[in-house]
């Protein structure tokens, strides 16, 4: 029996696993193929600090509390009343201050349980009507990276809709300095607990001994030799803009027509852009076969509505396209419990945002990492696990 464990992958799932394993007394060695840690949690170096996607954390989730207890997300901001006053909606081709009343009436039914085996579109239309259903699908487009959330499991979409408009709204939190700042703190904390983090170390074959595979499913299929490690994900056009600031710019535009999203990230955290400038990030879900240029053009059209004169104010721009790397989406008849299992047997555990763990987006990676770490500690070092059981997880 050994208390040493190898972790393959240095994104936030792998870093969470490294911290959780080290807290339980395991000897941790983490390998990251790239020269920098963080995976999809990396941010640009500046002068515009843009996350790799429209990332936020939700303070009403256990993963945020776990990070905050370890001082890994501080300092952070939450939207102020003044910022919320600049929250807008695209509806029927226009920018408006309020969503349709039918959507507000819909989300009051928080105690209603949605079925796993019905599509959200059919289920919600029957109960709330087509206007509320279309608006709800548009609202969760940014969370699912899916152009048609109505085709997904009603339970999956309903849970995300209620999280987005929870009574504690807004639950979103912005890590100062971008998510790379959080990654740096996670790495420092892991090393302080004794973990060894090796960058520029590509692992092409499953290591001997106990191992946590904290990669995307594509890489995990190769390492584990298991072609069944698949799950649906979304695809979306991403545009990051550095702009000369304009007071007319909204803080957020939620695109209820096409599921897109525009957010001025430098509003809650001015350090993300130079003085007198703004960092804006856009996301617009693409159809299953929609060409990248077409999706990008639609995202630009959203920017035309949301950001007056933005084309003449651009000082920096980055375009990207997220395809199959946006976290799991659950089709009718499936829930998170049906995704690829964390415990693969024979001392191998799988971590990521498309595995069998609850939560939204990055929360799935953090929850699966903590589950894998606990299972590894029980299996590899029962005495150390019992000793560490007084540490709050």
C-alpha positions, 0 to 999 in steps of 0.5 A: 500500500502506498500513499502516493498519487499521480494527477494528470492535468493541471486545470482547476480540476487537477489543482483541486484534486492536488489540494484535497489529496494533500490535505488528506496526507497523500503524497501528490505529483501533478503533471501538466502538459502545458508550460502553465497551469490552469487549463481553461481557467487561464487568462490573458496576461494583459493589459486586458486580462480576459478569461478563457470564456465568460467565467464567473463563480456562483457564491451559492454553490459548495465549490465557491465556499470550498475555495473561499475557506482556503482564501483561493478566490479572495479578493473578489467582487459581486455586482453593486446596485449601480451595476445591476441598474445597467443590466439589460436584455435583448428581446425581439431584436431590441435592448430592453431594461426588463425581461418579459413578465411571463419569465418572471412569473415562470421562475416563481415556481421554484418548488416545481420539479422538472422531469429528467426524461422530457425536453425542456421546451416541451415541458415548459411550453405546456406549463408556462407558454411559449414566450416564457419558455423561449426567454428562459432558453435564451437566459440559460444559453450562456450557461449551457453553451447551447443554441437550443436549450429546449432540446435538453433535459427539462431537469437540467435546464430548470436547475440552471435557470433557477440558479441563475435567478436564485433569491440571492441574485446575483450570486455571481462573483468575480475574482480580481485579476481574472481566473489566472489569479485564482489558479496561481493561488491554488498552485501556491497553496498546493505546493505549500501542502507539499504537492509537486506540480510539474509543468511541460510534462506530457503524459501519453500513457496511464502512469503506474500506481494510483492516478487521478486523470483530470483532463478532458474526455478526449484525452482521457479516452486515450489514457484509459483506452476507453472509447465510451468516455463521451458526453455531449457538450456545447459550442459557441463563438467567443469574442473578447474586446478591449474598448475605449470606455463609454458610459453608455455601455451596459454592464450586462446584456442577456440575449433572450433571442439567441442565448448570447451574452455580453458582459463588461468584466472590467466594471466590477474589476477595473484592473482587467483593463487600462485606465479609460478602457473597458474589457468586454467578453461576448459569448454566443452559442452556435448551432450544431453545424453552424460555421464558425464565421457565421456564429462570430458574425452573429456575435458581432451583431449582438455587440452592435446592439449592446455596445454603441460604436464599439467598432470604432473604439476597439483597441484589442480583440481576441476571437475564439470558438469553444467546441466540445470543451464547455462542460456537460449537457444532459439530454432527455433521459439522462442526468449527471449520474449517467455521465462517465463515472469518477471511479474507474476501478483499479486505483484510477479516478476521472475528474472534469466538467463532463463526469458524474458529479453535480453542479454547473460548468466548472463546479462539476470539475471541482466537485468531481475532484473532491470526490476523487480525492476522498475516494483515493484517501480512503483507498490508499491511506485509511489512517491518514484519511481518518486523521484528516476527517476533522478538516472541513471539506 
